């Protein structure tokens, strides 16, 4: 079992040898063949769920010009003649359909349900094709469906146990935060900083609106931790009217606005991401 996991951890090449148009019979690899594009089916267990219009359009244009360089890895579907389930290469398959291809290069391998899922996760993780949430969901599927422990998953995908554990923790984040991650507005580094934060939703909104990088978020977290350790009082949460006014101004300006009330006065802060936004602020303030 340990040896099999080690092979899986090295990806598809470990199971079928190097795959490419140059593969020759007897060299230990599997020779690609062509299959009608309509005979391929998406894998419902594929951890990758997000395929953006931009990346599909770019890949489709490349396929029209140069074709599919790397074959799609599939396994035969039981009871369906010449029908295949995709193990690795769903994005290529989707882009090939857009490009108007009638058939695509494939390599057919034998794989159990467990191996198919493991290989799909491995290939995507090794190529960095998954967003952090998809990666976490894939790891959780290995644990739930095939009774793997975190150590097993780490060995299978070739990552450290701490990486697997920290990635799995992302699944506990609020749904609003998860939506930012799925949309690519928050990186995995941002997301990990939000784990365990009582106001993760608000902090996530601040990160996205103000364009904060991971180091800036770390500084905010350190500042909050230092205040807590020093025993300094934490500023009270803002009342509903102030929050509503912040949102109204943020929506109206298209820039992140915060209001800090101190007694009868206070501070209004408008944050900008780049010089263009700063120019817009100056232009609006300069109006007569």
N, C-alpha and C positions, 0 to 999 in steps of 0.2 A: 504493500500500500504506500509506504513512504517513497519507494522508488517511482511508483506511478505518479504520485503527487509532484515529485521532482521533475518528471518528464513534462507534466502538464504545465508546471511553472515556467518551463522554457518556451511555452507557446506552441503554436501549430507546427512549427518546423520540427520539433522534437517527435511529433507523432507521424509526420509524413515526409520528412526530409525537406530540403529547400524546394519550393515550388516556383516555377517560372516557365516562360516559353522555351527556355533553353534546356529544360529537364529532359534527360534521355533515358530510354528503357534500360533497366539494370543498374542505374546509378544510385538506387536507394530512395529516390523520390517518387512522386506520383505525377504522371503526365497529365497536363490539363486537357480538357476536351471542351467543346462548345455545346451549349444547351439553349433551347428557345427561352427567351426572357420571361414568357408567360408561364413557364414550367417551374419557376422559382417562387418560393413562398417566404415571407418574412417570418422570423423566429419570434413567437410570442413571449419567449423568455429573454429576449435580447435586452440587456440592461440599458442600452442606449435608446432613449425615447425621443430625443430632440434632434431634429434635422432642420437647420435654418434655411430659409429661402436663398440667402446669399451664398452659403457654402454649396448648396445643391446646384445653383446656377453656375457657379465658378467651375465645379467639377464637371458639370454637363458640357460646358464649353470646351474643357480640356479633352473630354472623351470624344467629342465630335472631331477634334483636330488630330488626336493621337491614339484614340481607342483606349480600351482598358488594359493597362500594363500588367497589373497584378490580378490573377484569377480570383474569383469569388469561391470561398470554401463552403461546401454544402454537404448534407447527408441525405440519403434516399428516404423518401416518405413511405412508410409501410402501406401496402395496399393500393398505391397509386403509381402506375407505370410512368417512368420518366418524369416524376415529380420530385422536387428537392426542397429541403428546408435550409435556409441560409444560416451558417454558423458564424462566418466572418465576411463582411463586405456588403452589408445592407445599404450603406450610403452609396456605394458604387452601383448597386443594382437600381436604386431609385434614380440616380443621375443618368444611368444608361437608358432608362425608360424615357426620361425627358429628352435625351439626345436622339431618340428614335431608333435605337438599335433593336434588331430582331432577335439576335442571339448574343450570348456573352460567354467568355471563358470561365470554366469552373473546374475545380478539383473535388472529387467525391471521396469522402472518407467515412469510415465506420466510427460512430460515436454514440454512446449512451446519452440519455437525457442529462445526466450529471456532467458528463464530459462536454456535451454541447454547451451547457450553461457556463461551465468553468472556462472553456476555451473562448467563448464570446467575451467574458469579463476580462480574461487575461489579455486578449488581443487589443481590446479597447483601452484598458489601463496602460498597457505598454506603449500604445500609440498616443496616449493622453487625449483620447477621443471623447471620454466621458466627462460630464461636469461632476462636481463633487457629490451632488445628491444622487445622480445615477450610479456613481461608483459605490456609494454607501448602500443603495438599494440592491445592487448586485451582490455585495458582500453579505447583506442580510438574507438574500435569497439562498445563497450557499449554506448559510447557517440553518435557516428554517426548513428548506426543502431536503437537504441532504445531511442534516445533523452534523455539520462541521463545526468545530470550535474556532475561536479566533486564531489560535496558533496554526490550525490546519489551513485556514483561509490565507494567512500570511505566507505560508509556505507555497501554496498553490499559485498565488498571484505574484510572488517574488517581492513582497513588501515586508517591512518590519511589523511586528505585532502592534507596536504603539501607533503606527500609521493606520492600521486597520481599525484599532480601537477608537482613535480620534475621529476617523472618518465616519464610523458608525454612529458616533454621538451627534452628528449633524442631523440625523433623523428625528432627534428630540426637539429641534428648533421649532418655533411657531410657524404656522403655515404662511404667514405674510413674509417672513424671512426666507422661507424655502422658495417662494415665488420669485424673490429677488435673485436667488442663486440660480434657479432654472432659467431666468431671463438673461443671465450673464452680467447682472448689475453688481453682484457681490462675488468676490473670489473665494476660494476655499480658505485662504488665509484670513479674510474678513470674517467668514462664517465661523471659524474656530474661535475667534475672539468673542463671539456673541453667545457661545455655549455657556449656560448657567447664569447669564445676565438677567436680572429681574425685569429690565426694560428693554429686552432685545429688539422688540418691534420698533421702538422709538430710535434706538441707536442705529438700527439698520436704515431707517429713513434718513437719519442725519448723514450717515456714510454716503448714501446714494445722492442725496440732495447737494451735499457740500463737496462731493468728490474726494472724500478722505482716503488716503492710502493706508496700508496695514500698519505702518509705523506710527501714523497719527492716531489710529485707533488704539494701538498698544499704549501710547502716551496717555490717552484719555483713561484707559483702564488702570494704568499705574497711578494716575492722579487720584482716581476714585478709591483705589486700594489704600493709598497713603493717607487720605483723609479719614478713612474708616479706622486705620490703625492708630492714628494720632488722637482719635476721639473727638475730632471736630464735627460739629453738627452738619448733617447733610441738608442742603437747601430743600425747603419744602416743595412738593410737586406743585406745578402751576394749576390755577383754577381753570374750570371749563371755559370761561369767557376769554381768558388770555390765550389758551390753546386754540380756540376758534378764531381769534383775531390773527394769530400767527399763521394758521392755515389759509385764512382769507387773503392775507398779504402775500404769502408764498405763491398761491394760485394766481393772484393778480399780476405779480411781478415776474413769475417764472423763475424766481431765485429764492433760496432758502432764507427765511426771516425768523429771528428769535427775539422775544421780548422778555426782558428781565425787569421786574417791578421791584423798586426799593422805596418803601414809604409812599410818598405822594408822587415821586418821580420814577425814573427807571432808564433803561437803555434799549434801543432798538438796533439790532445787528442784522445787516444784510450780507450774506456770504456769496462769493463768486468763485467759479472754477478756473476761469481763464481771463485773459486780457479783454477778450471780446465782451464778456459779461461785465467787466469793470467799465469798459467804455459805455455800455448801455446804461449802467447806473449813473455815470457822470452825465450822460446825455439827458436822462430823465430829470436829474436834480437841477440841470441847467436850464430847464424850460421856464419860461416866464408866464 
